Amino acid sequence: MATTTFTDNSTVIVASWLNDVDALVYDIFNGPDTFALHAKGDVLASNGSTIQLVNVGSNNQVLTADSSEDAGVKWAAAASGDIVEDTTPQLGGFLDTNGKFISMSQGAAVASEDGDTNIWAGDDGNTIHITGTDTITDFGTPKRAGCHMWLIFDAAAVVQDSATITVAGNTNYQAAANDLALVYALTTSTFLFMPFPNSGSSPVAASGGLADAGGNIVGVENHVTTSGNFTVTNGKNLVTGGPFTIASTHVATVGTDETWTVV
């Protein structure tokens, strides 16, 4: 029969049972009082050669491995699961929301400015209102490529198509109150701008036309031939700069209450 000695010289008797399961029996009746288990949660741990008593920790603490401790473990606060404190949270796979909804928040409004209209400055939401009517030529500096922001225009600001901002349709966009737009950061200094006009018309049609180097609208561009079928919107008229060709097999549909004029 083998024996193992504790640090306080009390004895553990090791017996081999028929099923080869070793049983450790601690002599709590004869051992010193200082080694007795006094509180709920007290545990015994080995330091590699002897058995150590590890007194229970405080409420909500967890038993944590720590090689600097004599017993190799300690009671400590649980690791934080709050992503507010983790500035680089990572996923090992697809995010399962477990039937819950992830909602974006609305940040403080940002005023349009001639030049840098930094929509990322507030860093407090993915949707913001744009106030003012100044021409927007830059959207500031996002934290990284791939960031996106939803904009709601409160007034008639202009977003200028340029090497910095690529506007859908490659032309300046004249916003109106309550227009919605998505800004996507291609890099930390270049952006895609996709407007969703409140009127329901297409972004290109609502963009306001071709701008000169100073940002003034000098006209409205259209292609010289079709690449598919099209229908004039019900209750609206269409004006197209000619000459204009409807390609073979393509169909242009004009309702009885609409007019299409090629000039």
ChimeraX attribute file (.defattr): number of C-alpha atoms within 10 A of each C-alpha:
attribute: neighborCount
match mode: 1-to-1
recipient: residues
	/A:1	6
	/A:2	8
	/A:3	11
	/A:4	15
	/A:5	13
	/A:6	17
	/A:7	13
	/A:8	13
	/A:9	10
	/A:10	16
	/A:11	17
	/A:12	18
	/A:13	14
	/A:14	15
	/A:15	15
	/A:16	12
	/A:17	9
	/A:18	7
	/A:19	6
	/A:20	8
	/A:21	9
	/A:22	11
	/A:23	12
	/A:24	13
	/A:25	11
	/A:26	15
	/A:27	13
	/A:28	14
	/A:29	9
	/A:30	10
	/A:31	15
	/A:32	12
	/A:33	10
	/A:34	9
	/A:35	14
	/A:36	15
	/A:37	16
	/A:38	11
	/A:39	9
	/A:40	9
	/A:41	12
	/A:42	13
	/A:43	13
	/A:44	13
	/A:45	15
	/A:46	15
	/A:47	14
	/A:48	10
	/A:49	10
	/A:50	13
	/A:51	17
	/A:52	19
	/A:53	16
	/A:54	20
	/A:55	16
	/A:56	18
	/A:57	16
	/A:58	11
	/A:59	9
	/A:60	9
	/A:61	14
	/A:62	15
	/A:63	15
	/A:64	14
	/A:65	13
	/A:66	13
	/A:67	11
	/A:68	9
	/A:69	10
	/A:70	14
	/A:71	19
	/A:72	16
	/A:73	17
	/A:74	20
	/A:75	18
	/A:76	16
	/A:77	13
	/A:78	11
	/A:79	9
	/A:80	9
	/A:81	9
	/A:82	9
	/A:83	10
	/A:84	9
	/A:85	9
	/A:86	10
	/A:87	8
	/A:88	7
	/A:89	10
	/A:90	8
	/A:91	6
	/A:92	5
	/A:93	6
	/A:94	6
	/A:95	7
	/A:96	7
	/A:97	8
	/A:98	6
	/A:99	6
	/A:100	7
	/A:101	7
	/A:102	7
	/A:103	7
	/A:104	11
	/A:105	10
	/A:106	14
	/A:107	17
	/A:108	15
	/A:109	17
	/A:110	19
	/A:111	18
	/A:112	26
	/A:113	19
	/A:114	12
	/A:115	14
	/A:116	14
	/A:117	20
	/A:118	17
	/A:119	27
	/A:120	20
	/A:121	14
	/A:122	13
	/A:123	11
	/A:124	13
	/A:125	14
	/A:126	18
	/A:127	21
	/A:128	21
	/A:129	20
	/A:130	25
	/A:131	18
	/A:132	15
	/A:133	20
	/A:134	17
	/A:135	21
	/A:136	22
	/A:137	22
	/A:138	24
	/A:139	25
	/A:140	17
	/A:141	18
	/A:142	22
	/A:143	11
	/A:144	12
	/A:145	15
	/A:146	13
	/A:147	16
	/A:148	19
	/A:149	17
	/A:150	21
	/A:151	24
	/A:152	22
	/A:153	26
	/A:154	19
	/A:155	19
	/A:156	19
	/A:157	22
	/A:158	22
	/A:159	26
	/A:160	27
	/A:161	24
	/A:162	18
	/A:163	12
	/A:164	16
	/A:165	24
	/A:166	21
	/A:167	23
	/A:168	17
	/A:169	19
	/A:170	17
	/A:171	24
	/A:172	29
	/A:173	30
	/A:174	22
	/A:175	26
	/A:176	19
	/A:177	15
	/A:178	18
	/A:179	20
	/A:180	20
	/A:181	20
	/A:182	16
	/A:183	21
	/A:184	20
	/A:185	22
	/A:186	18
	/A:187	16
	/A:188	15
	/A:189	16
	/A:190	20
	/A:191	25
	/A:192	18
	/A:193	26
	/A:194	19
	/A:195	25
	/A:196	19
	/A:197	23
	/A:198	16
	/A:199	11
	/A:200	9
	/A:201	11
	/A:202	14
	/A:203	21
	/A:204	21
	/A:205	14
	/A:206	20
	/A:207	25
	/A:208	20
	/A:209	20
	/A:210	19
	/A:211	19
	/A:212	10
	/A:213	9
	/A:214	7
	/A:215	17
	/A:216	13
	/A:217	16
	/A:218	11
	/A:219	10
	/A:220	15
	/A:221	15
	/A:222	14
	/A:223	12
	/A:224	14
	/A:225	12
	/A:226	16
	/A:227	11
	/A:228	12
	/A:229	12
	/A:230	13
	/A:231	11
	/A:232	15
	/A:233	15
	/A:234	12
	/A:235	10
	/A:236	12
	/A:237	14
	/A:238	13
	/A:239	11
	/A:240	15
	/A:241	13
	/A:242	13
	/A:243	10
	/A:244	14
	/A:245	11
	/A:246	15
	/A:247	13
	/A:248	9
	/A:249	7
	/A:250	13
	/A:251	13
	/A:252	12
	/A:253	13
	/A:254	17
	/A:255	14
	/A:256	8
	/A:257	10
	/A:258	14
	/A:259	15
	/A:260	15
	/A:261	10
	/A:262	10
	/A:263	9
